[in-house]
Amino acid sequence: MSRNYEPSKWVVLQITQGRAGLFYKILAGWPSGFDTDWRLNSGITKCEETEEGDFLFHGESNSVYLCKQEDYGFTNASLSVFEKLRKIASTELQESDNLCTTLTLMPEHTNWKNLTNEKQIHRSGKEMDSR
């Protein structure tokens, strides 16, 4: 069963994790007061562009995120999550020579359809949210 999401703000994170490889995830945000302030998807498997120029990102867990092109960016909650994830990644990088984790915020004007076609998207766990 697929779940559909339409975030108020969204960004794409590039994550490299040791030998597990390279993958991309949507970090989505909604205004405070919604059931969930943020979500980190399970990993992008496919991206489609809509007739309006927005993007449908399909995830490992069969979720679909409808992301409006003009809404690329952070909410307060998703920015806080990004900063925490970046700190965790940099701590792991410093503490281990073998398991290297990096977290990169992808530029807003990335060609999202080519991103998933150029690289082999690899899974990395389940969806996470603020609940």
C-alpha positions as CSV (number, residue, x, y, z in Angstrom):
1,M,0.0,0.0,0.0
2,S,1.4,3.4,-0.9
3,R,1.2,6.5,1.1
4,N,1.1,9.9,-0.5
5,Y,2.6,13.1,1.1
6,E,2.7,16.7,0.0
7,P,5.2,18.6,2.2
8,S,5.2,22.4,2.7
9,K,9.0,22.3,2.3
10,W,11.4,19.7,1.1
11,V,15.0,19.0,0.4
12,V,17.0,16.1,-1.0
13,L,19.9,14.7,1.0
14,Q,22.7,12.7,-0.5
15,I,24.0,10.1,2.0
16,T,27.0,8.0,1.6
17,Q,27.4,5.3,4.2
18,G,30.5,3.2,4.3
19,R,30.3,0.2,2.1
20,A,26.5,0.4,1.9
21,G,26.9,3.0,-0.8
22,L,25.2,6.1,-2.0
23,F,21.6,7.0,-1.7
24,Y,19.2,9.9,-1.7
25,K,16.4,10.8,0.7
26,I,13.6,13.4,0.9
27,L,13.6,15.4,4.1
28,A,10.1,16.9,4.2
29,G,8.6,19.5,6.5
30,W,5.2,20.7,7.4
31,P,4.1,23.7,9.6
32,S,3.9,23.0,13.4
33,G,0.6,21.6,14.4
34,F,0.3,19.0,11.7
35,D,0.3,15.3,12.8
36,T,4.0,15.2,11.7
37,D,6.3,18.2,11.5
38,W,8.8,16.3,9.4
39,R,9.5,13.0,7.6
40,L,12.6,11.4,6.2
41,N,11.7,9.0,3.4
42,S,13.0,5.5,3.0
43,G,15.1,6.4,0.0
44,I,14.3,7.7,-3.5
45,T,13.8,5.0,-6.1
46,K,12.3,7.1,-8.9
47,C,11.5,10.7,-9.8
48,E,8.8,11.9,-12.2
49,E,8.1,15.5,-13.3
50,T,4.4,16.5,-13.4
51,E,2.8,18.7,-16.1
52,E,3.1,21.6,-13.7
53,G,6.8,21.2,-13.3
54,D,6.6,19.7,-9.8
55,F,8.1,16.4,-8.8
56,L,6.8,13.0,-7.7
57,F,9.5,11.2,-5.7
58,H,8.9,7.4,-5.2
59,G,10.4,5.8,-2.1
60,E,11.6,2.3,-1.1
61,S,8.5,1.9,1.1
62,N,6.2,2.7,-1.9
63,S,5.5,6.2,-0.5
64,V,5.1,9.1,-3.0
65,Y,6.0,12.6,-2.2
66,L,4.5,15.4,-4.4
67,C,7.1,18.2,-4.1
68,K,6.4,21.6,-5.6
69,Q,9.5,23.1,-7.2
70,E,9.1,26.5,-5.5
71,D,8.9,24.8,-2.0
72,Y,12.5,23.6,-1.9
73,G,13.9,24.5,1.5
74,F,13.4,23.9,5.2
75,T,10.7,24.4,7.8
76,N,12.0,25.1,11.3
77,A,11.5,21.5,12.3
78,S,13.1,20.0,9.2
79,L,16.1,22.4,9.5
80,S,16.6,21.2,13.1
81,V,16.5,17.6,12.0
82,F,19.0,18.3,9.2
83,E,21.4,19.9,11.6
84,K,21.2,16.9,14.0
85,L,21.7,14.5,11.1
86,R,24.7,16.5,9.9
87,K,26.2,16.4,13.4
88,I,25.7,12.6,13.7
89,A,27.3,12.1,10.2
90,S,30.3,14.3,11.1
91,T,30.7,12.5,14.5
92,E,30.7,9.1,12.7
93,L,33.2,10.4,10.2
94,Q,35.6,11.4,12.9
95,E,35.2,8.2,15.0
96,S,35.6,5.6,12.4
97,D,38.0,5.0,9.5
98,N,36.0,2.1,8.2
99,L,32.4,3.4,8.4
100,C,32.4,6.7,6.7
101,T,29.0,8.6,6.6
102,T,28.6,11.8,4.8
103,L,25.4,14.0,4.4
104,T,25.1,16.5,1.6
105,L,22.3,18.9,0.9
106,M,21.6,18.7,-2.8
107,P,21.4,22.0,-4.7
108,E,17.9,23.3,-5.4
109,H,18.3,23.3,-9.2
110,T,19.5,19.7,-9.5
111,N,18.0,17.7,-12.3
112,W,16.1,15.3,-10.1
113,K,15.1,12.9,-12.8
114,N,18.8,12.4,-13.9
115,L,19.9,12.1,-10.3
116,T,18.1,8.8,-9.9
117,N,19.1,7.6,-13.4
118,E,22.8,8.4,-13.1
119,K,23.3,6.7,-9.8
120,Q,22.2,3.3,-8.5
121,I,19.8,4.3,-5.7
122,H,20.4,2.0,-2.7
123,R,18.0,1.4,0.2
124,S,18.7,2.4,3.8
125,G,16.1,1.6,6.3
126,K,12.5,2.6,7.0
127,E,10.7,5.9,6.9
128,M,11.3,8.1,9.9
129,D,9.1,10.8,11.3
130,S,8.8,13.1,14.3
131,R,6.2,10.9,16.1
